[in-house]
Structures are given as C-alpha cells and as structure tokens.
C-alpha cells in the first residue's frame, strides 16, 4: 500500500462524532454499597487552602474520641469521607454541633442518593441554638419549634417529656444555611405587649460573619 493510500484511509477515519459507551445501572442496588453509605458521613473543610489528610485524621480522632474506629479518606477539593464502625459514634458526631479544623468549619452531611460527590450539598450545618428572653407562656415545644423555623430547619427541641422548656433560655438544634448571614435576634410582634426581642445565641460559634455569611 503506497503512502497516498494510507493518507486517504487515515483521513476517512472520523473521531468527531464518537460517543463514550453508556452503561445502564438503573434498578441496580448494591447491598454492600448501601451499607458503606449508611456508615459514612461526608464532610467538607471550608478552607481556601488544601487540608493535610494526616493532620485532619489526628485532630478529629482526638476531638471525637469515638468508641470504635473511624476511617477518614480524602475525596479531593477538601472533601472527606468519615466511615464509622459504630452507628452511635456517627450519631453523636453528627449531632454535636459544628466542628472545625485549623480554624475552618467542617460541614458534615449524610451521603445523598448514590453518594455522587458532585451532588452533595455543603450549605447547611447543625447548630445548638439558645433563645433567650422567652415569655413563660412560650416555653413549650410547639412554640419553640415555630420560632426556630424562622432561623432554619428545626431538628430537635430540648424539652421535658411533657414538652415544657422552662428556664433562663430554651435550647434547640437547627440546620442553618451557612451561605447566609446568621440571625442575631428575632423580633416577635404580639397583640398585648408589642414587639418582644428574642436574642439568638449559637453554641460553638466559629469564625462566622453575621453580615455576609461564610
């Protein structure tokens, strides 16, 4: 075969329209994969610079002091998986409020869907919040829940078995949107006593900004 023929055949080969092979896994579930996701939390360190994996492992294991092993692996872009050997340890870490590493917030979330990292959201984190200056007639679970919804999504109200929350302050756990400014006060309008200010205090408040969020 001469050179001109080789060139002609080469030019006849087109790669422009080639499409990658598509594989369908619709309807397929992996019991092992779901078990892994159930045991995991996914977290993002809200830091502008890269995070050292070994440093993170050392710090978190010391802070969390879990009863059983926690394996921490990097997924890139300051996103990490935290695989817990005990469900109780995972729940305690998730419910303990915001954590930080190297002065940066760690946003933890449960894997969503099949765990596609591109579809994980790191815009909300859980805070234990105190509401102060509460009138006595508001110190019950239903009213605290209603007020808390103006701050974020209420996960839990710290109340007695019958629902009372009587004390100097009431405490509730809220999923807060950290891309928005944190609220410092609720102004509640009433029929009898006008406007009542309800100061908001956040447990373990990190280097947040009340003006522009993170």
Backbone bond lengths (Angstrom), bond angles and torsions (degrees), N, CA, C in turn:
res aa  C-N    CA-C-N  psi(-1)  N-CA   C-N-CA  omega(-1)  CA-C   N-CA-C  phi
1 X - - - 1.477 - - 1.528 108.44 -
2 X 1.358 115.96 126.87 1.458 118.43 -177.31 1.522 111.14 -80.26
3 X 1.328 115.02 171.99 1.474 121.58 -175.53 1.521 112.21 -62.63
4 X 1.325 117.67 -41.73 1.464 121.02 -178.75 1.521 111.55 -62.04
5 X 1.326 116.43 -38.01 1.458 119.89 178.82 1.520 111.18 -66.98
6 X 1.335 117.24 -39.91 1.465 121.40 177.56 1.530 110.76 -61.80
7 X 1.337 114.99 -42.74 1.460 119.21 179.20 1.521 110.52 -63.98
8 X 1.334 117.58 -41.53 1.463 121.90 -179.79 1.517 110.59 -61.77
9 X 1.332 117.66 -44.47 1.461 121.35 -179.20 1.541 110.88 -67.72
10 X 1.301 115.24 -37.67 1.464 119.05 179.81 1.530 111.17 -63.41
11 X 1.358 114.79 -42.85 1.464 119.10 -179.88 1.518 111.58 -66.71
12 X 1.312 116.39 -25.26 1.463 120.09 -178.89 1.527 112.27 -75.08
13 X 1.346 116.29 -14.54 1.477 120.27 179.71 1.520 108.91 -83.58
14 X 1.297 117.41 120.31 1.465 122.22 -179.22 1.521 110.00 -109.94
15 X 1.330 114.88 131.45 1.477 119.08 176.79 1.533 110.93 -115.08
16 X 1.337 116.40 1.01 1.457 118.90 -174.76 1.514 112.96 -67.88
17 X 1.269 118.56 -37.54 1.457 119.73 -174.92 1.508 114.19 -93.67
18 X 1.325 117.04 3.56 1.455 119.61 -175.77 1.525 110.89 -65.96
19 X 1.292 116.06 136.29 1.458 122.29 178.73 1.523 109.37 -114.96
20 X 1.347 117.31 144.22 1.466 119.16 176.62 1.518 110.38 -65.85
21 X 1.316 115.88 150.76 1.454 120.32 177.11 1.524 110.38 -63.01
22 X 1.318 116.78 133.46 1.456 121.40 177.66 1.527 109.28 -101.23
23 X 1.315 114.55 129.97 1.461 120.83 -178.87 1.518 108.77 -111.78
24 X 1.294 117.62 127.75 1.454 121.45 179.79 1.523 110.23 -96.41
25 X 1.351 114.60 123.17 1.462 120.90 173.19 1.521 110.37 -117.09
26 X 1.343 115.25 19.77 1.465 119.44 -179.59 1.522 109.66 -62.21
27 X 1.334 114.60 133.32 1.459 119.63 179.99 1.510 113.96 83.83
28 X 1.339 116.55 -4.06 1.454 120.65 -179.34 1.516 109.88 -94.95
29 X 1.300 117.36 131.38 1.460 122.52 175.11 1.513 108.91 -129.84
30 X 1.326 114.29 142.37 1.455 120.16 178.51 1.515 108.75 -109.86
31 X 1.326 116.60 116.41 1.466 120.43 179.67 1.523 110.47 -60.73
32 X 1.325 115.68 -39.13 1.454 119.55 179.23 1.520 110.82 -66.39
33 X 1.329 116.19 -42.16 1.459 120.28 179.02 1.512 112.23 -63.73
34 X 1.336 117.04 -41.18 1.458 120.23 178.74 1.525 111.15 -66.83
35 X 1.323 116.22 -34.29 1.457 119.83 177.18 1.525 111.02 -64.34
36 X 1.336 116.69 -40.89 1.460 120.90 178.02 1.526 110.09 -61.69
37 X 1.347 116.23 -46.54 1.462 120.26 -178.68 1.529 111.47 -63.10
38 X 1.327 116.93 -37.03 1.460 121.22 -179.64 1.521 111.50 -62.98
39 X 1.319 116.37 -34.05 1.468 121.17 -176.87 1.527 112.56 -85.57
40 X 1.331 117.45 -4.24 1.469 120.83 -170.25 1.523 113.17 -108.93
41 X 1.314 113.81 152.71 1.454 123.07 160.07 1.529 107.11 -118.22
42 X 1.321 115.35 149.11 1.460 120.77 174.37 1.518 107.06 -111.08
43 X 1.318 116.03 133.72 1.461 119.21 -177.48 1.513 112.39 -133.48
44 X 1.321 114.50 150.12 1.468 120.27 175.58 1.516 108.66 -124.40
45 X 1.342 115.71 131.28 1.448 121.44 175.25 1.521 107.54 -87.76
46 X 1.336 116.41 117.64 1.466 120.64 -174.45 1.528 109.70 -82.09
47 X 1.326 113.86 67.67 1.457 121.89 -177.33 1.527 108.51 -121.69
48 X 1.322 116.94 144.14 1.461 120.18 179.34 1.522 111.85 -77.40
49 X 1.323 116.75 -23.79 1.460 118.82 178.17 1.528 109.99 -106.54
50 X 1.324 115.72 165.62 1.452 120.85 -178.27 1.522 112.51 -65.36
51 X 1.329 115.25 152.74 1.459 121.98 -177.86 1.522 109.62 -108.01
52 X 1.319 116.16 134.40 1.458 121.48 178.37 1.522 109.92 -77.81
53 X 1.331 116.53 121.94 1.456 121.11 -175.55 1.521 112.02 -61.80
54 X 1.312 117.90 -46.45 1.461 120.66 -178.13 1.522 111.13 -64.64
55 X 1.325 116.39 -38.11 1.461 119.72 176.61 1.518 111.97 -63.57
56 X 1.347 115.72 -41.07 1.463 120.34 178.23 1.524 110.68 -64.43
57 X 1.323 117.13 -45.08 1.463 120.72 179.32 1.521 111.23 -57.02
58 X 1.312 115.72 -49.51 1.457 120.69 -177.61 1.526 111.67 -61.06
59 X 1.339 116.19 -44.28 1.462 120.53 -177.35 1.520 112.11 -68.05
60 X 1.331 117.06 -46.10 1.457 120.32 -176.07 1.533 112.07 -67.82
61 X 1.313 117.43 -40.57 1.460 119.53 179.42 1.520 111.18 -64.94
62 X 1.313 116.08 -32.02 1.453 119.88 178.16 1.526 111.54 -74.22
63 X 1.331 115.86 -39.80 1.466 120.31 -178.46 1.528 111.46 -73.82
64 X 1.331 116.78 -46.54 1.455 120.27 -174.45 1.524 112.94 -74.00
65 X 1.331 117.48 -36.25 1.470 122.26 179.64 1.539 111.15 48.20
66 X 1.304 115.50 55.65 1.465 121.08 -178.88 1.525 110.99 -71.53
67 X 1.316 115.21 156.68 1.461 119.84 179.46 1.527 111.90 -72.84
68 X 1.334 115.53 -31.41 1.455 119.96 179.86 1.523 110.11 -126.83
69 X 1.314 115.63 176.93 1.466 121.88 -171.69 1.533 112.43 -64.34
70 X 1.331 114.70 144.34 1.462 122.52 170.25 1.527 107.31 -125.45
71 X 1.325 116.19 124.18 1.465 120.91 178.30 1.525 108.91 -101.62
72 X 1.314 116.26 127.41 1.456 122.25 -177.84 1.520 108.91 -115.89
73 X 1.340 115.81 124.38 1.461 120.90 -179.28 1.525 109.63 -131.69
74 X 1.330 115.57 148.20 1.460 121.42 -179.29 1.527 110.86 -87.31
75 X 1.345 115.30 139.01 1.460 122.08 173.50 1.524 111.21 -111.26
76 X 1.334 116.37 6.07 1.458 120.84 -178.90 1.511 112.32 90.86
77 X 1.339 116.72 158.42 1.478 123.51 176.87 1.526 112.22 57.74
78 X 1.338 116.54 36.26 1.465 122.80 179.75 1.528 112.92 62.89
79 X 1.326 116.96 25.59 1.468 122.45 175.54 1.526 107.84 -108.29
80 X 1.335 115.57 136.98 1.458 120.76 -174.39 1.526 110.26 -136.58
81 X 1.331 115.10 153.09 1.461 120.14 169.82 1.522 108.37 -102.56
82 X 1.329 114.31 143.47 1.460 121.95 177.25 1.526 106.55 -123.32
83 X 1.320 116.64 103.57 1.460 121.41 -176.05 1.529 109.33 -99.50
84 X 1.328 115.41 117.56 1.459 122.25 -174.51 1.523 110.52 -99.07
85 X 1.320 115.35 136.77 1.463 119.76 176.20 1.525 111.34 -80.25
86 X 1.338 117.28 -18.21 1.467 121.41 -178.96 1.528 109.85 -127.65
87 X 1.330 116.91 129.59 1.458 122.54 179.11 1.524 111.07 -60.84
88 X 1.340 116.79 -36.77 1.466 120.61 -179.57 1.523 111.28 -62.19
89 X 1.329 116.80 -39.00 1.464 120.55 178.12 1.520 110.40 -64.75
90 X 1.332 117.01 -42.12 1.462 120.66 -179.83 1.524 110.87 -62.46
91 X 1.325 117.16 -44.91 1.462 120.86 -179.72 1.524 111.26 -63.67
92 X 1.332 116.79 -40.07 1.465 119.80 -179.09 1.525 111.10 -66.06
93 X 1.326 116.80 -41.84 1.468 120.32 178.80 1.523 110.56 -66.29
94 X 1.329 116.95 -44.58 1.457 120.97 -178.23 1.526 111.39 -64.45
95 X 1.317 116.72 -36.11 1.461 120.48 -175.72 1.511 114.77 -90.97
96 X 1.324 117.00 0.65 1.461 119.74 -174.20 1.510 115.65 -83.65
97 X 1.305 117.51 3.09 1.456 119.42 -179.62 1.509 111.40 92.61
98 X 1.323 117.59 179.85 1.467 120.92 -174.98 1.522 111.84 -65.45
99 X 1.304 115.63 143.92 1.460 122.82 176.54 1.520 108.32 -118.96
100 X 1.318 116.10 162.39 1.445 118.66 177.14 1.523 110.74 -140.79
101 X 1.321 113.79 158.15 1.457 121.98 175.57 1.519 107.24 -138.94
102 X 1.314 116.04 126.54 1.466 121.28 -179.26 1.529 110.70 53.79
103 X 1.343 115.46 44.05 1.467 124.09 178.38 1.524 113.81 65.34
104 X 1.311 117.12 14.73 1.471 120.97 178.35 1.526 109.61 -115.37
105 X 1.322 115.63 144.51 1.463 121.20 -179.45 1.523 111.39 -68.69
106 X 1.331 116.25 139.45 1.456 122.11 170.49 1.524 107.63 -103.18
107 X 1.314 116.83 115.07 1.469 121.15 177.97 1.521 107.77 -95.67
108 X 1.330 115.76 114.84 1.463 121.74 -179.06 1.519 110.38 -103.71
109 X 1.326 116.13 141.77 1.460 120.87 177.14 1.521 109.37 -148.06
110 X 1.316 115.60 157.33 1.458 119.65 173.73 1.527 108.86 -80.86
111 X 1.334 118.72 142.19 1.468 119.90 178.16 1.523 111.31 -57.10
112 X 1.329 115.97 134.81 1.460 120.60 -179.63 1.517 110.10 -104.91
113 X 1.317 115.67 145.34 1.456 120.18 178.99 1.509 110.79 60.79
114 X 1.331 116.04 -129.37 1.463 120.53 179.47 1.526 111.38 -89.73
115 X 1.340 116.41 3.87 1.450 119.34 178.44 1.510 114.23 88.30
116 X 1.343 117.05 23.23 1.460 121.07 177.62 1.531 108.27 -66.59
117 X 1.330 116.65 115.86 1.456 120.99 -173.62 1.525 111.58 -59.94
118 X 1.319 117.31 -34.55 1.468 120.68 -179.12 1.528 111.56 -63.30
119 X 1.333 116.90 -22.64 1.461 120.43 -177.77 1.527 113.25 -102.82
120 X 1.317 117.32 5.66 1.457 120.11 176.76 1.526 109.42 -80.34
121 X 1.308 115.90 139.88 1.465 120.93 -179.06 1.528 109.78 -105.13
122 X 1.330 115.41 133.00 1.462 120.85 178.58 1.525 109.74 -122.60
123 X 1.317 115.95 43.28 1.462 121.41 -176.75 1.523 113.19 -102.68
124 X 1.344 117.68 -10.10 1.458 120.65 -176.91 1.530 110.43 -128.85
125 X 1.317 114.67 147.00 1.462 119.80 173.84 1.522 108.94 -142.69
126 X 1.330 115.64 158.01 1.460 121.13 -176.58 1.525 111.13 -88.78
127 X 1.313 115.79 132.83 1.454 123.10 173.28 1.530 109.30 -122.53
128 X 1.330 115.88 141.80 1.452 119.79 161.04 1.522 106.13 -85.01
129 X 1.331 115.87 124.50 1.459 122.36 -173.13 1.525 109.73 -117.50
130 X 1.328 116.35 140.49 1.463 121.88 174.27 1.527 109.18 -106.44
131 X 1.312 116.51 132.71 1.459 121.84 171.83 1.528 107.28 -109.84
132 X 1.323 116.24 124.56 1.467 120.79 -177.31 1.526 110.76 -112.99
133 X 1.321 114.81 169.53 1.466 122.16 179.76 1.528 111.66 62.55
134 X 1.336 115.47 33.30 1.463 119.86 -178.80 1.530 110.66 -81.58
135 X 1.338 118.88 128.38 1.465 120.50 172.55 1.533 110.47 -59.34
136 X 1.315 116.79 149.26 1.462 121.60 -176.14 1.522 111.52 -58.06
137 X 1.335 116.65 -38.75 1.467 119.23 -177.10 1.533 112.79 -70.39
138 X 1.325 117.53 -9.28 1.462 121.40 177.70 1.525 112.24 -97.54
139 X 1.306 117.39 -3.51 1.462 120.81 -172.91 1.526 112.23 -83.55
140 X 1.337 114.97 60.49 1.464 120.03 174.81 1.526 108.15 -144.65
141 X 1.323 116.23 160.76 1.456 122.14 -169.87 1.533 112.94 -55.15
142 X 1.317 118.10 -44.70 1.461 120.65 -175.08 1.524 112.11 -61.56
143 X 1.349 116.37 -44.91 1.460 119.32 -179.21 1.527 111.57 -70.00
144 X 1.321 116.81 -40.42 1.465 120.84 178.57 1.531 110.03 -62.72
145 X 1.331 116.47 -41.48 1.467 120.94 177.38 1.525 110.29 -60.16
146 X 1.316 116.79 -44.60 1.463 120.98 -178.14 1.521 111.09 -63.89
147 X 1.318 117.81 -43.89 1.458 120.47 179.33 1.528 111.15 -67.48
148 X 1.321 116.15 -38.41 1.457 120.29 -178.97 1.515 113.26 -62.65
149 X 1.336 117.23 -30.12 1.462 121.00 -179.37 1.530 112.08 -65.78
150 X 1.342 117.52 -18.12 1.461 119.93 175.31 1.528 111.35 -78.11
151 X 1.328 116.73 -11.58 1.461 121.46 178.21 1.527 110.66 -99.20
152 X 1.320 116.78 -39.60 1.458 122.38 -179.12 1.516 109.75 179.72
153 X 1.311 116.12 -161.47 1.462 121.04 -179.90 1.532 109.22 -86.88
154 X 1.322 116.56 116.76 1.464 121.25 -175.57 1.527 110.09 -77.71
155 X 1.332 115.37 123.82 1.456 121.84 179.19 1.529 111.77 -96.38
156 X 1.324 116.33 -32.51 1.469 119.81 -174.40 1.521 109.50 -160.84
157 X 1.322 116.23 143.09 1.460 122.46 172.75 1.527 107.70 -115.38
158 X 1.322 116.19 127.73 1.465 121.45 -179.97 1.532 107.93 -80.14
159 X 1.326 115.66 95.71 1.457 120.99 -174.61 1.522 110.33 -135.19
160 X 1.334 115.08 161.97 1.453 120.34 174.16 1.527 109.75 -70.38
161 X 1.307 116.19 169.56 1.461 120.22 -175.50 1.523 112.32 -57.30
162 X 1.341 116.27 -36.57 1.458 119.22 -179.86 1.524 112.74 -83.09
163 X 1.330 117.39 -1.73 1.458 120.67 174.83 1.514 115.42 102.43
164 X 1.328 118.26 -1.87 1.463 120.60 -179.69 1.529 110.98 -76.36
165 X 1.348 114.87 147.87 1.477 121.26 178.62 1.529 109.26 -131.89
166 X 1.296 118.19 47.33 1.458 122.68 -172.57 1.529 110.52 -77.60
167 X 1.337 115.27 129.43 1.453 119.88 178.61 1.513 111.60 165.79
168 X 1.337 115.68 -177.23 1.459 121.37 179.57 1.523 111.28 -61.54
169 X 1.319 116.65 -31.17 1.459 122.13 177.10 1.520 108.60 -147.16
170 X 1.315 116.47 162.45 1.463 121.14 172.74 1.525 107.56 -110.66
171 X 1.321 115.46 151.11 1.469 120.45 -171.96 1.528 108.58 -126.43
172 X 1.338 115.87 135.35 1.456 120.27 179.05 1.524 108.82 -149.38
173 X 1.333 114.83 154.85 1.462 121.02 -179.48 1.525 108.64 -104.07
174 X 1.330 116.50 125.57 1.461 121.96 -171.63 1.519 110.25 -131.08
175 X 1.335 116.00 138.11 1.457 121.95 170.59 1.522 107.99 -84.85
176 X 1.343 115.37 114.35 1.464 121.43 -172.68 1.522 110.04 -109.16
177 X 1.329 115.89 138.12 1.460 122.13 175.90 1.524 108.44 -76.65
178 X 1.347 116.68 108.92 1.462 120.59 -174.92 1.518 112.90 -83.33
179 X 1.336 117.91 -0.77 1.458 120.03 175.35 1.529 111.07 -85.12
180 X 1.337 116.19 -6.35 1.456 121.35 -179.53 1.527 109.32 -115.51
181 X 1.330 117.23 159.26 1.467 119.70 177.74 1.528 111.36 -60.16
182 X 1.319 116.19 141.39 1.461 119.99 175.92 1.527 109.49 -75.20
183 X 1.314 115.12 139.67 1.450 119.67 177.51 1.522 110.36 -78.90
184 X 1.309 116.11 142.88 1.460 121.08 178.91 1.523 112.59 -105.95
185 X 1.321 116.92 -20.03 1.466 119.32 -174.66 1.529 109.93 -157.41
186 X 1.325 115.44 146.95 1.459 122.03 170.79 1.521 108.18 -109.46
187 X 1.321 116.34 129.17 1.464 121.26 174.95 1.524 107.14 -102.04
188 X 1.327 116.38 111.48 1.463 121.46 -174.46 1.524 109.29 -107.18
189 X 1.313 116.35 119.87 1.463 121.54 179.10 1.537 109.68 -83.64
190 X 1.322 116.32 133.18 1.465 121.91 177.88 1.526 109.42 -125.20
191 X 1.324 115.66 160.05 1.470 120.12 179.81 1.514 111.74 -74.00
192 X 1.327 117.39 -39.08 1.467 121.26 -170.74 1.520 114.06 -91.74
193 X 1.334 117.49 -34.58 1.467 119.72 -170.40 1.529 113.16 -123.97
194 X 1.296 116.90 19.21 1.452 119.77 176.88 1.519 112.87 69.00
195 X 1.321 115.71 -144.74 1.463 120.97 -176.56 1.529 110.66 -88.31
196 X 1.352 115.73 131.14 1.459 121.35 178.68 1.530 108.44 -115.07
197 X 1.341 117.62 120.61 1.470 119.95 178.72 1.531 110.50 -81.78
198 X 1.331 116.33 131.69 1.459 122.43 178.11 1.538 107.95 -116.49
199 X 1.341 118.26 98.59 1.472 119.90 178.74 1.530 111.29 -63.63
200 X 1.339 115.25 144.28 1.467 122.40 -179.80 1.531 108.60 -113.39
201 X 1.324 116.52 125.35 1.452 121.26 175.67 1.521 108.72 -118.77
202 X 1.327 116.66 137.47 1.465 122.86 -178.13 1.529 109.57 -108.54
203 X 1.328 116.34 126.26 1.455 119.87 176.00 1.531 109.73 -69.85
204 X 1.331 115.71 144.77 1.473 122.38 177.31 1.520 111.85 52.82
205 X 1.318 115.80 41.55 1.452 120.26 179.51 1.520 109.09 -66.34
206 X 1.330 115.94 128.55 1.462 121.25 -176.88 1.521 109.39 -97.49
207 X 1.310 116.51 -151.62 1.458 121.10 -178.76 1.516 111.07 -83.34
208 X 1.338 115.82 60.19 1.455 120.58 177.67 1.519 109.49 -89.09
209 X 1.297 114.32 161.47 1.452 121.04 174.66 1.523 108.43 -114.04
210 X 1.328 116.65 129.24 1.468 120.25 179.80 1.527 111.70 -78.86
211 X 1.333 117.13 -4.30 1.468 120.08 -175.22 1.517 111.16 -101.61
212 X 1.337 117.16 -49.89 1.461 119.13 -172.21 1.525 112.84 -121.07
213 X 1.320 119.14 8.50 1.459 120.33 -177.82 1.511 110.76 72.39
214 X 1.369 116.48 -154.06 1.466 119.95 -177.51 1.521 110.97 -75.51
